[in-house]
Amino acid sequence: MSVEFRPRKLGEYAHILRKRKWLILLPTIVIGLAIAYVIFRLPDMYESVTLIVVKPSTLPNSVVPTITEETLTRELTSISQVVTSRSSLQPLMEKYDLYKEERQRGEPMELIIDAMRKQIKVEVNTSRNDITNGFNITYRGRDPKSTQAVAAELASKYIDEQTKGTINAGTSAKQFIEEQVRQAKEELDTIDTQRLTYLQQNMNNLPSQSQALVGRLTALHEGQKAMISELGRSRDLGAAYRSQLADITKSYDQEIAMAAENTTDPKTTMAWANLANRRSELEAELQNLLTQYKEKHPDIVAKKLQLESAKRDQDQMIADWKARIEERRQKLVQLSDPRLLTLKTQIAMVDSDMIRQQKLLNETNQQIAELDARINAIPNAEVGLEAIDREYQTRKLNYDNLLSQQQKIVVGADAAKDQQGSGIQVVDPANLPERPVAPKRFMLTLGGFGLGIALGLLLALAFELRRLLTIQTAVDAKHYTGLPVLASIPELLTAAEARAIPRRQKVAMAVAIAIAFVSAPALAFVLRLTHVFEKFLL
């Protein structure tokens, strides 16, 4: 049995199209007419274009540099953000009563401003070959005169903003270079003061004083050696005293511990032995009573009390013994060894002497470091002075360059203020459009009918898809089963059924036409309500 889809012939597809012709025609008519109605109700859009170009400077390029195309492009991009802002476009909208319907519908002003912004285009000029640094400003509107006026005002705004930006940039540059010149002058004065201060600070670091400084340094080194030797001897003596003190302290602590341990242990006394015997007898008697009576019997309770009393007596003997040991140890600690006091006194004297010697050594080291620094600074004084002179010359050159730049910037700012520098100007004023440029009604209408045909074909395919995938004819049976068809039985209808089929077809046709008559205005209303086709006005 074959499961491959049976390809249909063109005649079969034509038969399907004839069979479903109304399913295709009605959506085509409904959608096409609705879209055509909406398209023809759209307002005409007119386009006005104005050309602006770079105006060359009346001053030499060495005084005021010419604006390059790249610089102008950046400026126009920045200017466009200002010109197309809400604060700039809303007054134009109110002045020429633009987007009246949208405002009456209560649409948000931001959306209306955004729609107007999309109608403004700034592009590099490609229409005139004789102009290489020009820009076209294009505006689309619904009224020819207001479109021309808005395009002219936009060009004027671009020129005004560029002029204002040039003047502001010149003023800012002028203030900036003045600040740079002031800072450079301060740095130059600082270097000059630093040079004078350096000369004053190095008056003692002259080559004539080197011999005396070397002699003083030699004497200080000799004294430093003697102090280091004396300090080493003091440290050795202190270490010996501390070692003796540690040995005596350890021996003394051992004597205290041994004396404390000589206290009689209570566990070796007769009293402890009597208590231990008494406790053993009580425990034996308690065990005997437990075999005869219950836990709460008075004799058992009394015996337990006697046993606990014997335990407390033993614990008290241990506690008294430990207290006597601690008391004796404290008394021995209070009896200090005279050798310890003597050694501690000697250690304190040695430490005091070491502190004094270390202080003298630190002072000597500081004097040696100061002399070394002075001696080493003698050959460096001239090098340092040369470094200061080089830095002074560098700062002076930078200051002179800034003064030259300041002069050019001041001239450029004054030229921009007097409109003698480079700028932009209108070459082709905004034209009055004679015919609309949008919407393309014919093309959009054809597209609407094409969309309707596509939807109708999809509906026809949806209705016929099940029949195309199932056995409907003898050819289908032969293809899918692989068996020859011996006979076929046609569909048998009664006279009533034969008469009912045309009636049902006519009723279905009438209902479809009624739905089409209702759907076309409804679809047109929805399309106008959603403003879908207004996007084609851009």
ZAMARGU-4260 file (C-alpha; in steps of 0.2 Angstrom, whole numbers, plus 5000, padded with zeros to 4 digits):
<rodrens>
0) 5000/5000/5000 | 5007/5017/4995 | 5008/5031/5008 | 5015/5044/4996 | 5005/5060/4993
5) 4997/5059/4975 | 5002/5074/4965 | 4987/5083/4958 | 4985/5089/4940 | 4982/5107/4935
10) 4965/5102/4931 | 4961/5096/4948 | 4968/5112/4956 | 4958/5122/4944 | 4942/5112/4949
15) 4946/5116/4967 | 4948/5134/4964 | 4931/5134/4954 | 4923/5125/4968 | 4930/5137/4982
20) 4929/5152/4971 | 4918/5162/4983 | 4929/5157/4998 | 4943/5165/4989 | 4934/5180/4981
25) 4924/5186/4996 | 4940/5188/5008 | 4949/5196/4993 | 4934/5209/4990 | 4932/5212/5009
30) 4950/5215/5013 | 4954/5224/4997 | 4939/5236/4998 | 4943/5239/5017 | 4961/5243/5014
35) 4957/5253/4998 | 4945/5263/5008 | 4957/5266/5022 | 4971/5270/5010 | 4961/5283/5000
40) 4955/5291/5017 | 4973/5294/5022 | 4979/5312/5020 | 4991/5317/5006 | 5009/5320/5012
45) 5019/5334/5004 | 5038/5335/5005 | 5048/5351/5005 | 5068/5351/5004 | 5080/5365/5008
50) 5099/5364/5005 | 5112/5371/5017 | 5131/5372/5013 | 5146/5377/5022 | 5150/5396/5021
55) 5169/5399/5019 | 5177/5410/5031 | 5182/5428/5026 | 5198/5427/5036 | 5214/5417/5031
60) 5215/5399/5036 | 5230/5403/5047 | 5220/5414/5058 | 5203/5405/5058 | 5203/5387/5052
65) 5190/5381/5040 | 5177/5369/5046 | 5179/5352/5038 | 5165/5341/5032 | 5168/5328/5047
70) 5167/5342/5060 | 5151/5349/5052 | 5143/5332/5052 | 5147/5330/5070 | 5140/5348/5073
75) 5124/5344/5063 | 5121/5328/5073 | 5122/5338/5089 | 5111/5352/5082 | 5098/5339/5076
80) 5096/5333/5094 | 5092/5351/5099 | 5081/5356/5084 | 5071/5340/5085 | 5068/5341/5104
85) 5050/5343/5111 | 5054/5361/5116 | 5058/5365/5098 | 5045/5355/5088 | 5030/5359/5099
90) 5029/5378/5096 | 5030/5374/5077 | 5016/5361/5079 | 5005/5374/5088 | 5010/5388/5076
95) 5005/5379/5060 | 4992/5369/5068 | 5000/5352/5063 | 4993/5335/5068 | 4977/5343/5073
100) 4967/5327/5072 | 4979/5317/5083 | 4978/5331/5096 | 4960/5331/5095 | 4959/5313/5098
105) 4969/5316/5114 | 4985/5306/5109 | 5000/5309/5120 | 5011/5324/5115 | 5026/5313/5116
110) 5019/5301/5102 | 5014/5316/5091 | 5032/5324/5093 | 5040/5307/5089 | 5029/5306/5073
115) 5034/5323/5068 | 5052/5320/5072 | 5051/5305/5060 | 5045/5317/5046 | 5062/5326/5047
120) 5077/5320/5038 | 5095/5327/5037 | 5105/5319/5023 | 5121/5323/5014 | 5118/5331/4998
125) 5118/5319/4983 | 5107/5329/4971 | 5119/5342/4965 | 5136/5337/4960 | 5143/5355/4961
130) 5141/5355/4980 | 5151/5343/4990 | 5149/5349/5008 | 5130/5352/5008 | 5116/5344/5018
135) 5097/5342/5013 | 5084/5346/5026 | 5068/5337/5022 | 5051/5339/5030 | 5035/5330/5026
140) 5018/5337/5030 | 5000/5337/5026 | 4998/5354/5019 | 5010/5361/5005 | 5011/5379/5012
145) 5014/5373/5030 | 5026/5360/5025 | 5036/5373/5016 | 5036/5385/5031 | 5041/5371/5043
150) 5055/5366/5032 | 5061/5384/5031 | 5060/5386/5049 | 5069/5370/5052 | 5083/5376/5041
155) 5083/5393/5050 | 5084/5384/5067 | 5099/5373/5061 | 5108/5389/5056 | 5104/5398/5072
160) 5109/5383/5082 | 5125/5381/5072 | 5129/5400/5074 | 5125/5399/5093 | 5135/5384/5095
165) 5150/5391/5086 | 5149/5407/5097 | 5147/5397/5113 | 5161/5385/5108 | 5172/5400/5104
170) 5168/5408/5121 | 5171/5392/5130 | 5188/5389/5121 | 5192/5407/5125 | 5189/5405/5144
175) 5198/5388/5143 | 5214/5394/5135 | 5214/5409/5147 | 5213/5397/5162 | 5227/5387/5154
180) 5238/5402/5151 | 5235/5407/5169 | 5240/5390/5176 | 5255/5390/5165 | 5260/5407/5171
185) 5258/5401/5189 | 5268/5385/5186 | 5282/5396/5178 | 5282/5408/5193 | 5283/5392/5204
190) 5298/5385/5195 | 5307/5402/5197 | 5303/5403/5215 | 5309/5385/5217 | 5325/5390/5209
195) 5328/5404/5221 | 5324/5393/5236 | 5335/5379/5229 | 5350/5391/5228 | 5347/5397/5246
200) 5345/5380/5253 | 5361/5374/5245 | 5372/5388/5251 | 5381/5376/5264 | 5384/5362/5251
205) 5398/5371/5242 | 5414/5361/5237 | 5425/5373/5249 | 5417/5365/5264 | 5420/5347/5259
210) 5437/5345/5269 | 5429/5351/5285 | 5414/5340/5283 | 5425/5325/5280 | 5435/5328/5296
215) 5420/5329/5307 | 5413/5314/5299 | 5429/5304/5303 | 5428/5309/5321 | 5410/5304/5323
220) 5414/5287/5315 | 5427/5284/5329 | 5415/5289/5343 | 5402/5278/5335 | 5413/5263/5336
225) 5417/5266/5354 | 5399/5268/5358 | 5394/5252/5349 | 5408/5242/5359 | 5402/5249/5376
230) 5383/5245/5372 | 5388/5227/5367 | 5397/5225/5384 | 5382/5232/5393 | 5370/5220/5384
235) 5381/5205/5388 | 5381/5210/5407 | 5362/5212/5407 | 5360/5195/5399 | 5371/5187/5412
240) 5361/5195/5426 | 5345/5189/5418 | 5352/5172/5417 | 5357/5172/5436 | 5340/5179/5440
245) 5331/5165/5430 | 5341/5151/5439 | 5338/5158/5456 | 5319/5161/5453 | 5318/5143/5447
250) 5327/5136/5462 | 5316/5147/5474 | 5300/5141/5466 | 5305/5123/5468 | 5309/5126/5486
255) 5292/5133/5489 | 5283/5119/5480 | 5293/5106/5490 | 5289/5115/5507 | 5271/5115/5503
260) 5271/5097/5498 | 5278/5092/5515 | 5261/5095/5523 | 5254/5079/5530 | 5241/5070/5518
265) 5225/5067/5528 | 5223/5050/5519 | 5238/5044/5530 | 5230/5049/5547 | 5221/5038/5559
270) 5205/5049/5558 | 5204/5046/5539 | 5206/5027/5542 | 5192/5027/5555 | 5181/5037/5543
275) 5184/5024/5529 | 5180/5009/5541 | 5164/5018/5547 | 5159/5021/5528 | 5162/5003/5523
280) 5152/4997/5538 | 5137/5009/5534 | 5137/5004/5516 | 5137/4985/5521 | 5122/4989/5533
285) 5113/4999/5519 | 5115/4984/5507 | 5108/4972/5520 | 5093/4984/5524 | 5089/4985/5505
290) 5087/4967/5504 | 5074/4968/5518 | 5065/4984/5516 | 5060/4996/5502 | 5069/5013/5498
295) 5058/5024/5508 | 5059/5014/5525 | 5064/5025/5539 | 5079/5013/5543 | 5086/5014/5525
300) 5083/5033/5525 | 5093/5035/5542 | 5107/5024/5536 | 5109/5034/5520 | 5110/5050/5530
305) 5124/5042/5541 | 5133/5037/5525 | 5132/5055/5517 | 5138/5062/5534 | 5154/5051/5533
310) 5157/5056/5515 | 5156/5075/5520 | 5168/5072/5534 | 5181/5065/5522 | 5178/5079/5509
315) 5180/5092/5523 | 5197/5084/5528 | 5203/5085/5510 | 5198/5103/5508 | 5206/5108/5525
320) 5222/5099/5519 | 5222/5109/5503 | 5219/5125/5512 | 5234/5123/5523 | 5245/5119/5508
325) 5240/5135/5500 | 5242/5145/5516 | 5259/5139/5518 | 5264/5142/5500 | 5258/5160/5502
330) 5269/5163/5517 | 5284/5156/5508 | 5281/5167/5493 | 5280/5182/5504 | 5298/5178/5511
335) 5308/5185/5496 | 5326/5179/5493 | 5338/5194/5495 | 5348/5188/5480 | 5333/5191/5469
340) 5331/5209/5474 | 5350/5212/5471 | 5350/5205/5454 | 5334/5215/5449 | 5342/5231/5455
345) 5358/5227/5445 | 5348/5223/5429 | 5338/5240/5431 | 5355/5249/5432 | 5361/5240/5417
350) 5345/5244/5407 | 5346/5262/5411 | 5364/5263/5406 | 5360/5254/5389 | 5346/5267/5386
355) 5358/5281/5388 | 5371/5273/5377 | 5358/5269/5364 | 5352/5287/5364 | 5369/5294/5362
360) 5372/5281/5348 | 5356/5287/5339 | 5361/5305/5340 | 5379/5301/5333 | 5371/5291/5319
365) 5359/5305/5315 | 5374/5317/5314 | 5383/5305/5303 | 5368/5304/5291 | 5367/5323/5290
370) 5385/5325/5286 | 5384/5311/5273 | 5369/5320/5265 | 5378/5336/5265 | 5394/5328/5257
375) 5383/5319/5244 | 5373/5334/5240 | 5389/5344/5235 | 5391/5336/5218 | 5372/5335/5216
380) 5368/5353/5219 | 5374/5359/5202 | 5365/5344/5194 | 5349/5349/5203 | 5351/5367/5198
385) 5353/5362/5180 | 5337/5351/5181 | 5327/5366/5188 | 5334/5377/5173 | 5328/5363/5161
390) 5311/5363/5168 | 5310/5381/5168 | 5314/5382/5150 | 5301/5368/5146 | 5287/5378/5156
395) 5292/5394/5147 | 5291/5386/5130 | 5273/5379/5135 | 5268/5396/5141 | 5274/5404/5124
400) 5264/5391/5114 | 5248/5394/5125 | 5250/5413/5122 | 5250/5410/5103 | 5235/5398/5104
405) 5226/5411/5115 | 5229/5424/5102 | 5221/5413/5088 | 5207/5407/5098 | 5202/5425/5103
410) 5203/5430/5085 | 5192/5415/5080 | 5179/5419/5094 | 5178/5437/5089 | 5176/5432/5070
415) 5162/5419/5075 | 5154/5433/5085 | 5155/5445/5070 | 5150/5431/5058 | 5166/5432/5048
420) 5171/5414/5051 | 5165/5397/5043 | 5147/5393/5045 | 5132/5386/5036 | 5119/5395/5025
425) 5104/5391/5014 | 5108/5389/4996 | 5091/5382/4990 | 5076/5388/5000 | 5062/5377/5005
430) 5052/5373/4990 | 5033/5373/4989 | 5028/5355/4985 | 5016/5354/4970 | 5011/5336/4972
435) 5010/5323/4986 | 5024/5311/4988 | 5014/5299/4999 | 5004/5288/5002 | 5007/5277/4987
440) 4988/5273/4985 | 4989/5262/4970 | 5003/5250/4976 | 4995/5249/4994 | 4978/5245/4986
445) 4986/5231/4975 | 4994/5225/4991 | 4978/5225/5000 | 4969/5214/4986 | 4985/5203/4986
450) 4983/5200/5005 | 4965/5196/5002 | 4969/5183/4989 | 4982/5175/5000 | 4969/5174/5014
455) 4956/5167/5003 | 4969/5154/4996 | 4973/5149/5014 | 4955/5147/5018 | 4952/5136/5003
460) 4967/5126/5007 | 4960/5124/5025 | 4944/5117/5019 | 4952/5106/5005 | 4967/5099/5015
465) 4957/5085/5023 | 4950/5080/5006 | 4968/5081/4998 | 4975/5068/5011 | 4961/5056/5010
470) 4953/5044/4997 | 4940/5054/4987 | 4941/5047/4969 | 4944/5030/4960 | 4961/5037/4956
475) 4965/5040/4974 | 4960/5022/4978 | 4971/5015/4965 | 4986/5026/4971 | 4985/5023/4989
480) 4980/5004/4989 | 4990/4999/4974 | 4975/4989/4967 | 4965/4991/4951 | 4948/4998/4953
485) 4935/4986/4946 | 4919/4997/4949 | 4914/5013/4957 | 4897/5017/4964 | 4891/5035/4962
490) 4883/5046/4975 | 4865/5042/4975 | 4853/5056/4981 | 4834/5056/4982 | 4824/5070/4973
495) 4822/5079/4989 | 4841/5079/4993 | 4845/5084/4976 | 4833/5099/4977 | 4840/5103/4995
500) 4858/5105/4990 | 4856/5120/4979 | 4845/5128/4992 | 4859/5126/5005 | 4872/5133/4993
505) 4861/5148/4990 | 4858/5151/5009 | 4877/5149/5012 | 4881/5161/4998 | 4868/5173/5005
510) 4875/5172/5023 | 4893/5174/5016 | 4888/5189/5006 | 4880/5197/5021 | 4895/5193/5032
515) 4906/5201/5018 | 4895/5217/5018 | 4896/5218/5037 | 4915/5213/5038 | 4921/5226/5025
520) 4915/5242/5035 | 4920/5234/5051 | 4938/5230/5045 | 4940/5247/5038 | 4934/5254/5055
525) 4947/5244/5064 | 4961/5248/5052 | 4957/5267/5054 | 4955/5265/5073 | 4972/5257/5074
530) 4981/5269/5062 | 4991/5255/5055 | 4992/5262/5037 | 4998/5279/5044 | 5015/5272/5045
535) 5016/5272/5026 | 5015/5291/5026 | 5033/5291/5032
</rodrens>
